[in-house]
Amino acid sequence: MRKIIFCLVIVLSLTGCVSNEDFSKTCKYETKTIHLSDFTSINVVYDNVDVVKEAIVIKNYKALDEEGKDILKSVKEANASYNKKYGGKSVKVYISKDSEYEYEIKYDLDVQKLDDDTLKEFKLRKNSIKFFNKMKDENIECEGK
């Protein structure tokens, strides 16, 4: 009986060590000019071996005055070519707001399938420790579990 209990304890201990759990953190930062506000949110999902599995990047632009409306129009035009360049199987693009004063775009990214150039464009890394260190170096706060 003791051998059976001992074996069960070992089996339970080992299965607890190989469980894979996902975590999530969101990093946010904002750039403001007198005419335009540019808010970015990066939500990363990573596992207990520090692999970033996916990321959701949301960029929100708000015109703060009439001149900001013209700048926002240029941002929309630039984003159209940007979205064609990066949109595809590993990057899904959704425009969630498109008005005269506000433009919001969401990128769903399969991080492990992205090349280095795309990772740099979205300020991402495939390793969560490197990603969070980069955010810390840029004084960007990240919250989550």
Phi and psi in degrees as GROMACS dihedral restraints (atoms count N, CA, C in turn):
[ dihedral_restraints ]
;  ai    aj    ak    al  type     phi  dphi    fc
    3     4     5     6     1   -63.7    20    10
    4     5     6     7     1   -37.3    20    10
    6     7     8     9     1   -64.8    20    10
    7     8     9    10     1   -39.4    20    10
    9    10    11    12     1   -64.8    20    10
   10    11    12    13     1   -46.5    20    10
   12    13    14    15     1   -62.8    20    10
   13    14    15    16     1   -42.7    20    10
   15    16    17    18     1   -60.6    20    10
   16    17    18    19     1   -43.9    20    10
   18    19    20    21     1   -63.9    20    10
   19    20    21    22     1   -41.1    20    10
   21    22    23    24     1   -63.5    20    10
   22    23    24    25     1   -41.3    20    10
   24    25    26    27     1   -61.8    20    10
   25    26    27    28     1   -43.3    20    10
   27    28    29    30     1   -64.2    20    10
   28    29    30    31     1   -46.1    20    10
   30    31    32    33     1   -61.6    20    10
   31    32    33    34     1   -45.3    20    10
   33    34    35    36     1   -64.6    20    10
   34    35    36    37     1   -37.7    20    10
   36    37    38    39     1   -64.5    20    10
   37    38    39    40     1   -44.0    20    10
   39    40    41    42     1   -68.7    20    10
   40    41    42    43     1   -40.2    20    10
   42    43    44    45     1   -68.2    20    10
   43    44    45    46     1   -29.8    20    10
   45    46    47    48     1   -67.4    20    10
   46    47    48    49     1   -28.7    20    10
   48    49    50    51     1   -77.6    20    10
   49    50    51    52     1   -24.5    20    10
   51    52    53    54     1  -100.0    20    10
   52    53    54    55     1     4.4    20    10
   54    55    56    57     1   -69.0    20    10
   55    56    57    58     1   144.9    20    10
   57    58    59    60     1  -114.4    20    10
   58    59    60    61     1   120.5    20    10
   60    61    62    63     1  -119.0    20    10
   61    62    63    64     1   142.3    20    10
   63    64    65    66     1   -98.9    20    10
   64    65    66    67     1   146.3    20    10
   66    67    68    69     1  -126.1    20    10
   67    68    69    70     1   162.6    20    10
   69    70    71    72     1  -141.4    20    10
   70    71    72    73     1   137.8    20    10
   72    73    74    75     1  -138.4    20    10
   73    74    75    76     1   147.9    20    10
   75    76    77    78     1  -120.0    20    10
   76    77    78    79     1   129.8    20    10
   78    79    80    81     1  -111.8    20    10
   79    80    81    82     1   133.3    20    10
   81    82    83    84     1  -130.7    20    10
   82    83    84    85     1   142.3    20    10
   84    85    86    87     1  -153.1    20    10
   85    86    87    88     1   157.4    20    10
   87    88    89    90     1  -136.9    20    10
   88    89    90    91     1   140.9    20    10
   90    91    92    93     1  -120.7    20    10
   91    92    93    94     1   126.6    20    10
   93    94    95    96     1  -122.4    20    10
   94    95    96    97     1   139.1    20    10
   96    97    98    99     1  -117.5    20    10
   97    98    99   100     1  -176.5    20    10
   99   100   101   102     1   -73.4    20    10
  100   101   102   103     1   -15.7    20    10
  102   103   104   105     1  -113.3    20    10
  103   104   105   106     1   -21.5    20    10
  105   106   107   108     1  -144.8    20    10
  106   107   108   109     1   140.9    20    10
  108   109   110   111     1  -110.4    20    10
  109   110   111   112     1   132.0    20    10
  111   112   113   114     1  -124.1    20    10
  112   113   114   115     1   106.1    20    10
  114   115   116   117     1  -109.2    20    10
  115   116   117   118     1   131.4    20    10
  117   118   119   120     1  -125.4    20    10
  118   119   120   121     1   136.2    20    10
  120   121   122   123     1  -126.4    20    10
  121   122   123   124     1   128.4    20    10
  123   124   125   126     1  -120.5    20    10
  124   125   126   127     1   112.5    20    10
  126   127   128   129     1  -103.8    20    10
  127   128   129   130     1   119.1    20    10
  129   130   131   132     1  -111.8    20    10
  130   131   132   133     1   141.2    20    10
  132   133   134   135     1  -112.0    20    10
  133   134   135   136     1   123.4    20    10
  135   136   137   138     1  -136.2    20    10
  136   137   138   139     1   163.3    20    10
  138   139   140   141     1  -108.5    20    10
  139   140   141   142     1  -177.9    20    10
  141   142   143   144     1   -76.8    20    10
  142   143   144   145     1     2.7    20    10
  144   145   146   147     1  -111.4    20    10
  145   146   147   148     1    20.8    20    10
  147   148   149   150     1    66.8    20    10
  148   149   150   151     1    27.8    20    10
  150   151   152   153     1   -96.7    20    10
  151   152   153   154     1   122.6    20    10
  153   154   155   156     1   -78.8    20    10
  154   155   156   157     1   116.8    20    10
  156   157   158   159     1   -87.2    20    10
  157   158   159   160     1   -47.8    20    10
  159   160   161   162     1  -147.9    20    10
  160   161   162   163     1   162.8    20    10
  162   163   164   165     1  -144.9    20    10
  163   164   165   166     1   147.8    20    10
  165   166   167   168     1  -121.4    20    10
  166   167   168   169     1   117.9    20    10
  168   169   170   171     1  -109.5    20    10
  169   170   171   172     1   124.4    20    10
  171   172   173   174     1  -117.0    20    10
  172   173   174   175     1   125.2    20    10
  174   175   176   177     1  -114.9    20    10
  175   176   177   178     1   125.7    20    10
  177   178   179   180     1  -122.2    20    10
  178   179   180   181     1   123.9    20    10
  180   181   182   183     1  -114.2    20    10
  181   182   183   184     1   133.1    20    10
  183   184   185   186     1  -129.8    20    10
  184   185   186   187     1   128.7    20    10
  186   187   188   189     1   -76.9    20    10
  187   188   189   190     1   131.9    20    10
  189   190   191   192     1   -98.4    20    10
  190   191   192   193     1   -11.6    20    10
  192   193   194   195     1  -159.9    20    10
  193   194   195   196     1  -171.6    20    10
  195   196   197   198     1   -64.6    20    10
  196   197   198   199     1   -39.3    20    10
  198   199   200   201     1   -66.4    20    10
  199   200   201   202     1   -32.5    20    10
  201   202   203   204     1   -63.1    20    10
  202   203   204   205     1   -32.0    20    10
  204   205   206   207     1   -61.5    20    10
  205   206   207   208     1   -41.5    20    10
  207   208   209   210     1   -66.8    20    10
  208   209   210   211     1   -40.6    20    10
  210   211   212   213     1   -64.4    20    10
  211   212   213   214     1   -41.8    20    10
  213   214   215   216     1   -61.3    20    10
  214   215   216   217     1   -37.7    20    10
  216   217   218   219     1   -61.6    20    10
  217   218   219   220     1   -41.1    20    10
  219   220   221   222     1   -66.7    20    10
  220   221   222   223     1   -38.4    20    10
  222   223   224   225     1   -60.9    20    10
  223   224   225   226     1   -44.1    20    10
  225   226   227   228     1   -60.8    20    10
  226   227   228   229     1   -43.6    20    10
  228   229   230   231     1   -64.5    20    10
  229   230   231   232     1   -42.7    20    10
  231   232   233   234     1   -65.0    20    10
  232   233   234   235     1   -38.9    20    10
  234   235   236   237     1   -65.6    20    10
  235   236   237   238     1   -29.3    20    10
  237   238   239   240     1   -60.5    20    10
  238   239   240   241     1   -45.9    20    10
  240   241   242   243     1   -73.4    20    10
  241   242   243   244     1   -35.6    20    10
  243   244   245   246     1   -60.4    20    10
  244   245   246   247     1   -44.1    20    10
  246   247   248   249     1   -67.0    20    10
  247   248   249   250     1   -35.5    20    10
  249   250   251   252     1   -66.1    20    10
  250   251   252   253     1   -38.9    20    10
  252   253   254   255     1   -66.3    20    10
  253   254   255   256     1   -43.6    20    10
  255   256   257   258     1  -100.9    20    10
  256   257   258   259     1   -18.0    20    10
  258   259   260   261     1   -66.6    20    10
  259   260   261   262     1   139.4    20    10
  261   262   263   264     1   167.8    20    10
  262   263   264   265     1  -155.5    20    10
  264   265   266   267     1   -65.8    20    10
  265   266   267   268     1   -39.2    20    10
  267   268   269   270     1   -89.1    20    10
  268   269   270   271     1   -15.1    20    10
  270   271   272   273     1  -130.7    20    10
  271   272   273   274     1   115.7    20    10
  273   274   275   276     1  -104.8    20    10
  274   275   276   277     1   133.3    20    10
  276   277   278   279     1  -113.6    20    10
  277   278   279   280     1   130.7    20    10
  279   280   281   282     1  -131.8    20    10
  280   281   282   283     1   128.5    20    10
  282   283   284   285     1   -96.4    20    10
  283   284   285   286     1   112.5    20    10
  285   286   287   288     1   -96.2    20    10
  286   287   288   289     1   -23.5    20    10
  288   289   290   291     1  -141.2    20    10
  289   290   291   292     1   135.1    20    10
  291   292   293   294     1  -149.9    20    10
  292   293   294   295     1    92.9    20    10
  294   295   296   297     1  -131.2    20    10
  295   296   297   298     1  -177.3    20    10
  297   298   299   300     1   -64.5    20    10
  298   299   300   301     1   -32.6    20    10
  300   301   302   303     1  -110.5    20    10
  301   302   303   304     1    -7.6    20    10
  303   304   305   306     1  -146.3    20    10
  304   305   306   307     1   141.6    20    10
  306   307   308   309     1  -140.4    20    10
  307   308   309   310     1   124.6    20    10
  309   310   311   312     1  -130.4    20    10
  310   311   312   313     1   133.4    20    10
  312   313   314   315     1  -131.5    20    10
  313   314   315   316     1   141.0    20    10
  315   316   317   318     1  -120.6    20    10
  316   317   318   319     1   133.8    20    10
  318   319   320   321     1  -116.8    20    10
  319   320   321   322     1   122.5    20    10
  321   322   323   324     1   -97.9    20    10
  322   323   324   325     1   119.3    20    10
  324   325   326   327     1  -119.6    20    10
  325   326   327   328     1   131.0    20    10
  327   328   329   330     1   -90.8    20    10
  328   329   330   331     1    89.9    20    10
  330   331   332   333     1   -56.7    20    10
  331   332   333   334     1   -41.6    20    10
  333   334   335   336     1   -66.6    20    10
  334   335   336   337     1   -18.2    20    10
  336   337   338   339     1   -97.0    20    10
  337   338   339   340     1    -0.6    20    10
  339   340   341   342     1   -86.1    20    10
  340   341   342   343     1   146.4    20    10
  342   343   344   345     1   -82.6    20    10
  343   344   345   346     1   171.0    20    10
  345   346   347   348     1   -61.7    20    10
  346   347   348   349     1   -38.3    20    10
  348   349   350   351     1   -63.4    20    10
  349   350   351   352     1   -43.5    20    10
  351   352   353   354     1   -66.9    20    10
  352   353   354   355     1   -40.8    20    10
  354   355   356   357     1   -58.0    20    10
  355   356   357   358     1   -44.1    20    10
  357   358   359   360     1   -64.0    20    10
  358   359   360   361     1   -41.1    20    10
  360   361   362   363     1   -57.9    20    10
  361   362   363   364     1   -38.0    20    10
  363   364   365   366     1   -98.7    20    10
  364   365   366   367     1     9.6    20    10
  366   367   368   369     1    58.8    20    10
  367   368   369   370     1    37.3    20    10
  369   370   371   372     1  -109.9    20    10
  370   371   372   373     1   162.9    20    10
  372   373   374   375     1  -137.2    20    10
  373   374   375   376     1   155.2    20    10
  375   376   377   378     1   -78.7    20    10
  376   377   378   379     1   -19.3    20    10
  378   379   380   381     1  -105.3    20    10
  379   380   381   382     1   127.9    20    10
  381   382   383   384     1   -65.6    20    10
  382   383   384   385     1   -35.7    20    10
  384   385   386   387     1   -63.7    20    10
  385   386   387   388     1   -44.7    20    10
  387   388   389   390     1   -63.7    20    10
  388   389   390   391     1   -39.9    20    10
  390   391   392   393     1   -62.3    20    10
  391   392   393   394     1   -50.3    20    10
  393   394   395   396     1   -68.0    20    10
  394   395   396   397     1   -32.1    20    10
  396   397   398   399     1   -65.4    20    10
  397   398   399   400     1   -38.9    20    10
  399   400   401   402     1   -63.9    20    10
  400   401   402   403     1   -43.5    20    10
  402   403   404   405     1   -62.5    20    10
  403   404   405   406     1   -42.8    20    10
  405   406   407   408     1   -62.4    20    10
  406   407   408   409     1   -42.1    20    10
  408   409   410   411     1   -61.2    20    10
  409   410   411   412     1   -30.7    20    10
  411   412   413   414     1   -93.9    20    10
  412   413   414   415     1    11.3    20    10
  414   415   416   417     1    57.2    20    10
  415   416   417   418     1    39.2    20    10
  417   418   419   420     1  -103.8    20    10
  418   419   420   421     1   125.4    20    10
  420   421   422   423     1   -80.1    20    10
  421   422   423   424     1   139.4    20    10
  423   424   425   426     1  -126.4    20    10
  424   425   426   427     1   135.5    20    10
  426   427   428   429     1  -127.7    20    10
  427   428   429   430     1   151.2    20    10
  429   430   431   432     1   149.3    20    10
  430   431   432   433     1  -170.8    20    10
